[in-house]
Every structure is written in C-alpha cells, then in structure tokens.
C-alpha cells in the first residue's frame, strides 16, 4: 500500500468547540481552509477521493490550474493551533504549485484582472 505525505487542512466549521476559539486573524473567506499545526500527515493512497488546490490569497486571486475544478480550489491564510485552540496568520507561505517545463501554457489560467474577494 502506498502513502503520500502532506499538510492537513480543515474548514473553519470543522474546528471543535468553536465558541472557545481564539481568533488572531481577520475574518475568513467563503472558500477558506485552515492549515493544521504540526508535521505533515501520511495518507494512504486508497483513502484519497480526489484532488484540490489550496492557494495563498495572492495566488487565489491571480491564477488557477486548469485541471482542478473551481469547486475544489481553496484559500489558506491561517494556521489552526490545536494546543492553544487559536488561529494565527501563516508565518511561512504555502508552497506554490509548480508544473513541469514540459507543461503546456494552457494548464495555468491567469486572470486578466485580479479577483477582489469579500470577507
């Protein structure tokens, strides 16, 4: 059985005891997810049901990988600290998706105008 390693992301609604959550970041976006603290998680390949794209706000507003449906594209600006039960701005940015040099130009869609998002 094969496994992959990577960060774990959760939706704000998945945080348990949300009434106790200490928020140290600004309000969230509709498509926002939170990066969980701690090391990367190992996930068995047979448990994967699809793929998504998690982007920083800057990248979310400027481009998309064409192979990922829009419903599977998310923003991440915050980290969920489980011990302190708090949210903090990401200190280290997200890894930007990269394509092979052999990738075709039509595999990345760049917006003519940057998207303006409501919080």
C-alpha positions, 0 to 999 in steps of 0.5 A: 500500500502506498502513502503520500505525505502532506499538510492537513487542512480543515474548514473553519466549521470543522474546528471543535468547540468553536465558541472557545476559539481564539481568533488572531486573524481577520475574518475568513473567506467563503472558500477558506481552509485552515492549515493544521499545526504540526508535521505533515500527515501520511495518507494512504493512497486508497483513502484519497477521493480526489484532488484540490488546490489550496492557494495563498490569497495572492495566488487565489486571486491571480491564477488557477490550474486548469485541471482542478475544478473551481469547486475544489480550489481553496484559500489558506491564510491561517494556521489552526493551533490545536494546543492553544485552540487559536488561529494565527496568520501563516508565518511561512507561505504555502508552497506554490504549485509548480508544473513541469517545463514540459507543461503546456501554457494552457494548464495555468489560467491567469486572470486578466484582472485580479479577483477582489474577494469579500470577507 
